[in-house]
Each structure stands twice: as C-alpha cells, then as structure tokens.
Amino acid sequence: MVSDAKPDLFSPDTALEHARTRVPMAAATDSVSATLESMRGKPFDSTAAVAVLDDGRLIGIATIERLLAAGEEATIGDIMDASPPIVATDTDQEHAAWQAVQRDEPGLAVVDADGRFRGLIAPQQLLGVLLAEHDEDMARLGGFLHSVESARTASVEGVSQRLWHRLPWLAMGLLGVMVSAGLMSAFEAQLDATLAVAYFVPGIVYLADAVGTQTETLAIRGLSVGIGIRRILAPEAVTGLLVGVLLGLAMLPVVVLMTGDWMLAVAVALAVLAASGIATVVALLLPWVLQAFGKDPAFGSGPLATVVQDLLSIVIYLGAVTAFLG
C-alpha cells in the first residue's frame, strides 16, 4: 500500500521537508510475498524500505534487501528492524542525514510527537542533503558565509566584481607588509647584534599560519556534524597552546645546535608557543568580526587573518628576543 500520511507544515532544512509519503507500507503480520506483490505497479517515491505500521504508528522498517532474501512464508515482522533510525519532524536535515550515515541505513523514518509515521527520507534525499551541506560547509571554510547561495554568487561574478571584492583586502595585506618591515627596522639593534635572530622569523610566521589553517579546517569539520563554534573555541584554543608547547620544545635543541645561544632558543620557543595559541583564536574569531561589520568574510578572512597572524607573530618573537637578549 502507499502511505496516506499528510505532511505537516514544515520549516526549511528540517527532516520533514525531505520526507516522502509515497513509500511502501505493511503490517507486521503481512507476509513477505503479499507485500512484494502489493508493491508491483505502484509509483513509489522510493522502494528502499517498507515502513511497518500499527494503527499509523511506526513499529519497524524492512529493507528491500531483506524482503527479497526472505522466504515466501516469512512475515514482515520476522524480517523488520524493530528499532529503526527515526527522527522528529523538526530535526535539522544535516543531523538527520548524519544519523543515517552513522547507522549505515538506506533510509530514515520521520515521526511526529505521537509516534505517527510522517514519511521516509529515501537514499536519494539523504544524498541531496549531504551534497547541499557539503557545499555550505565549503562556503564556510572559504569564508564562513551565511549560505551556499552567496558562495555561488561570488563564484560566477565578472572580472570587475572579483577585483572590487579582492583588491581592498589585498591592499590591506600590502599595508601589513609595510608594517612588518617597520617592525623589523624598529628592532634593528637586536638584529645587528645577533644576526641569528633573523633566521627564525620566517619559520615562526609560517607555523602561526599553519596552525591557523588547521584550526579553520577542524572547525568546518565540526560544523558539518552540527558542532557549533562555541563548543570548538575552547578546546581549539587549548589545543593551539599545546601544539605551541610541543613545537617550542622541539625548537629548543635545534636553535641551540644552530646558534649555541640558549637565550635565543628560549625566545624562539616562547614565541612559537604564544603565536600558535593566538593564531588559533584569530582563525576562529576573525570571520565573525568581519561579518558583524557587514563585510564578506569569503574575501577578507583569509588575507586579513594572514596579516594579523604574521604581525602578531613578529611582534611576539621580537618582543621575546628583546626580553631575553636585551
């Protein structure tokens, strides 16, 4: 038979939006052969699974693979999954799709607060949800955009619009380069006294950028499974500091072997520690600051984050050098 469940009013991006009501249904006492026969010639939206109902309430799911493998005398109750994966009508579509993936299920049943069957999210709907969420996650990874639509608009712009969006941020990066040069010249005395101080500037700047990039990647991975940035911020900040500690300890003997200067080695290690921790926080917070000021983070977060991280890394390192070497 075909489900006669009526769709509720739903909000966009919820499980009910993707639920299909034209799916095979059966009672637990129905035979497998009778169920298969009743499915012939019916225009189902999906035949991946049969919803097993008792007075309109879902009591199980029988996959088409189990139906085809069962004997003719078997009943639906014999082969059904009595604890199928179910979601509420207002469950977020991404959470629903993720639950199906985790349980390796071909579909996902949607039920209301009374346990009544509202539809089945078929494999093709799950795939569509996952693809849409992937697009949005990639948009966020590129700049933490509001939606995938804004990312697509940016992707098909003309050359003039592309230049208009990018050049201001790159000009800010150019300004950051000049500020970096000014900072280096301000510490000319330390650089003249100990030339080895300059050896480690590129490495510290690179490590800060690398840690920041890793943080953005891990953050978007969390977002893809429904973990908010607020939950990510604290553990990522701690992780950034621990990464800095480990990298700093690894740098100590290297700097000593290269320069023979323990004070410089300590300065480098502390700079790596501080730069790693700060880069983590900057990589997470800067896109939201841009968004709060009405700027498009897709174009600004990458260049601006790099400039901020580079400047802070240089200031931290040269400040540590001044403190330890005078």
C-alpha positions in Angstrom: 0.0 0.0 0.0 1.0 3.6 -0.3 1.3 5.8 2.8 -1.6 8.3 3.3 0.4 10.3 5.9 -0.3 14.0 5.4 2.8 16.3 5.5 2.8 18.9 8.3 3.7 22.5 7.8 7.5 22.4 8.0 10.3 24.8 8.3 13.1 24.8 5.7 16.1 22.5 6.2 14.2 20.1 8.5 13.8 16.3 8.2 10.1 16.6 7.3 10.9 18.8 4.3 12.7 15.7 2.8 10.3 13.0 3.9 8.4 11.1 1.2 5.0 9.8 1.9 4.6 7.7 -1.3 6.5 4.7 0.1 5.6 1.0 0.7 3.8 0.2 3.9 2.8 -3.0 5.6 1.6 -4.5 8.8 3.9 -6.8 10.9 1.5 -9.7 10.2 1.6 -9.3 6.4 3.5 -11.9 4.5 6.6 -11.0 2.5 5.2 -12.4 -0.7 1.9 -10.4 -0.3 3.9 -7.2 0.4 6.1 -7.6 -2.6 3.1 -8.3 -4.8 1.3 -5.2 -3.5 4.3 -3.1 -4.5 4.0 -4.0 -8.2 2.9 -1.3 -10.5 2.9 1.4 -7.8 4.6 4.8 -8.4 6.5 4.9 -5.2 9.0 7.7 -4.5 11.3 5.1 -3.1 11.3 1.3 -2.6 14.5 1.2 -0.5 12.5 0.2 2.6 9.0 -0.7 3.8 7.5 1.2 6.7 5.9 -1.2 9.2 2.9 0.4 10.9 0.4 -0.4 13.6 -2.6 2.0 13.5 -0.5 4.6 11.8 2.4 4.4 14.2 5.8 3.2 13.1 6.9 -0.1 14.7 9.7 -1.1 12.3 11.4 -0.8 9.0 12.0 -3.7 6.5 14.6 -3.1 3.8 14.1 -4.2 0.3 17.2 -6.4 0.6 15.6 -8.3 3.5 12.3 -8.7 1.6 14.0 -10.2 -1.4 16.1 -12.6 0.7 13.3 -13.8 2.9 11.2 -16.9 2.3 7.7 -16.7 0.9 6.1 -17.8 4.2 8.0 -15.2 6.3 6.1 -12.3 7.7 7.2 -8.7 7.7 7.5 -8.9 11.5 10.1 -11.6 11.1 12.5 -9.5 9.0 11.9 -6.0 10.1 14.2 -3.8 12.2 12.1 -3.2 15.3 14.4 -0.3 16.4 14.9 1.6 13.1 16.6 5.0 13.0 13.9 7.7 13.4 13.9 11.5 13.7 11.4 14.1 14.7 9.7 16.2 12.2 11.7 19.3 13.2 15.1 17.6 13.3 17.7 19.6 11.3 18.3 18.0 7.9 22.1 17.7 8.4 21.6 15.9 11.8 19.1 13.6 10.2 21.4 12.7 7.3 24.4 12.2 9.6 22.4 9.8 11.8 21.6 7.7 8.7 25.2 7.6 7.7 26.4 6.6 11.2 24.0 3.7 11.3 24.6 2.7 7.6 20.9 2.8 6.9 19.3 3.1 3.5 16.6 5.5 4.8 15.4 7.4 7.8 11.8 7.4 9.1 10.2 10.7 10.3 7.7 10.5 13.1 5.7 13.2 14.9 5.4 13.7 18.7 2.8 10.9 18.9 5.0 8.4 17.0 2.8 8.6 13.9 4.6 7.9 10.6 5.1 11.1 8.6 7.3 9.8 5.9 10.6 8.2 4.9 13.8 10.1 3.9 15.0 8.0 1.0 18.6 7.5 -0.1 18.4 10.0 -2.9 17.1 12.6 -0.5 19.9 11.8 2.0 22.4 12.2 -0.8 20.9 15.5 -1.8 21.1 16.8 1.8 24.7 15.7 2.2 25.7 17.4 -1.0 23.9 20.6 -0.1 25.5 20.6 3.4 28.9 19.9 1.8 28.5 22.9 -0.4 27.6 25.1 2.5 30.5 23.8 4.6 32.9 24.5 1.8 31.5 28.0 1.6 32.0 28.4 5.3 35.5 27.0 5.0 36.3 29.6 2.4 34.9 32.4 4.5 32.2 31.3 6.9 29.4 32.6 4.6 25.7 32.7 5.6 24.7 30.3 2.8 25.8 28.4 -0.2 23.9 30.9 -2.4 26.3 33.7 -1.5 29.2 31.5 -2.3 27.8 30.6 -5.7 27.2 34.3 -6.5 30.8 35.1 -5.7 31.9 32.2 -7.9 30.2 33.5 -11.0 31.0 37.2 -10.8 32.6 39.1 -13.6 36.2 40.2 -13.5 35.4 43.7 -12.3 33.4 42.5 -9.4 36.1 40.0 -8.5 38.7 42.8 -8.5 36.4 45.0 -6.4 36.0 42.3 -3.8 39.6 41.2 -3.6 41.8 44.3 -4.0 40.8 46.1 -0.8 41.7 43.1 1.3 45.0 42.5 -0.6 45.8 46.2 -0.2 45.3 45.7 3.5 47.8 42.8 3.2 50.2 45.1 1.4 49.9 47.6 4.3 50.6 44.7 6.6 53.8 44.0 4.7 54.9 47.6 5.2 54.1 47.5 8.9 56.1 44.3 9.2 59.1 46.0 7.6 58.7 48.8 10.1 58.6 46.4 13.0 61.7 44.7 11.8 63.5 48.1 11.4 62.5 49.0 15.0 64.4 46.0 16.2 67.4 46.8 14.1 69.8 46.9 17.1 68.9 43.4 18.1 69.2 42.1 14.6 72.6 43.8 14.2 73.8 42.4 17.5 72.7 38.9 16.8 72.2 38.1 13.2 70.8 34.7 14.0 67.6 36.4 15.3 66.5 36.9 11.7 66.9 33.3 10.8 63.8 32.2 12.7 61.3 34.9 11.6 60.1 33.0 8.5 59.7 29.8 10.5 57.7 31.4 13.3 55.4 33.2 10.8 54.9 30.0 8.9 54.0 27.9 12.0 51.4 30.5 13.1 49.8 30.5 9.6 49.8 26.7 9.5 48.2 26.4 13.0 45.5 28.9 11.9 44.7 27.0 8.7 44.4 23.7 10.6 42.0 25.3 13.1 39.8 26.5 10.3 39.7 23.0 8.7 38.9 21.3 12.0 36.2 23.9 12.8 34.4 23.3 9.5 34.6 19.5 10.1 32.8 20.2 13.4 30.2 22.4 11.7 29.5 19.6 9.2 28.3 17.3 12.0 26.4 20.0 13.9 29.0 21.2 16.4 28.9 24.9 17.0 31.9 27.2 17.0 31.3 28.0 20.7 32.0 24.4 21.5 35.0 24.4 19.3 36.6 27.6 20.5 37.8 26.5 24.0 39.2 23.1 23.1 40.8 24.5 19.9 42.5 27.3 21.9 43.9 24.8 24.4 45.0 22.6 21.5 46.7 25.5 19.9 48.7 26.2 23.1 49.6 22.6 23.5 50.8 22.5 19.9 52.8 25.6 20.6 54.4 23.9 23.7 55.4 20.8 21.8 56.7 22.8 18.8 58.6 25.1 21.1 60.2 22.2 23.0 61.2 20.7 19.7 62.8 24.0 18.6 64.9 24.5 21.7 67.7 22.0 20.9 67.6 22.9 17.2 68.2 26.6 17.9 70.9 25.7 20.4 72.7 23.5 17.9 72.5 26.1 15.2 73.5 29.2 17.3 74.9 28.0 20.6 72.7 30.6 22.3 70.3 29.3 25.0 68.6 32.7 25.5 67.8 32.9 21.8 66.5 29.3 21.9 64.1 30.2 24.8 62.9 33.3 23.0 62.1 31.2 19.9 60.3 28.6 21.9 58.2 31.1 23.7 57.4 32.9 20.5 56.2 29.7 18.9 54.0 28.8 21.9 52.4 32.3 22.0 52.0 32.6 18.2 50.3 29.2 18.0 47.8 30.0 20.7 46.9 33.4 19.3 46.7 32.1 15.7 44.1 29.6 16.7 41.9 32.2 18.3 42.3 34.6 15.3 41.5 31.9 12.8 38.2 31.2 14.6 37.0 34.7 15.5 38.1 37.0 12.7 35.4 35.8 10.1 32.7 36.6 12.6 34.1 40.1 13.3 34.1 40.8 9.5 30.5 39.5 9.3 29.4 41.7 12.2 30.6 44.7 10.3 28.8 43.7 7.1 31.8 42.6 5.2 32.0 39.5 3.1 34.3 37.1 5.1 34.9 34.9 1.9 37.2 37.6 0.6 38.5 39.1 3.7 39.1 36.4 6.3 42.0 34.7 4.5 44.1 37.7 3.7 43.3 39.6 6.8 43.9 36.6 9.1 47.3 36.0 7.5 48.3 39.7 8.0 47.1 39.7 11.6 48.8 36.4 12.4 52.0 37.5 10.7 52.2 40.8 12.5 51.4 39.3 15.9 54.0 36.5 15.3 56.7 39.1 14.5 55.8 41.3 17.5 55.8 38.3 19.9 59.1 37.0 18.6 61.0 40.3 18.6 59.5 41.2 21.9 60.8 37.8 23.3 64.2 38.4 21.8 64.4 41.9 23.4 63.4 40.5 26.8 65.9 37.7 26.7 68.8 39.2 24.7 68.4 42.8 25.6 
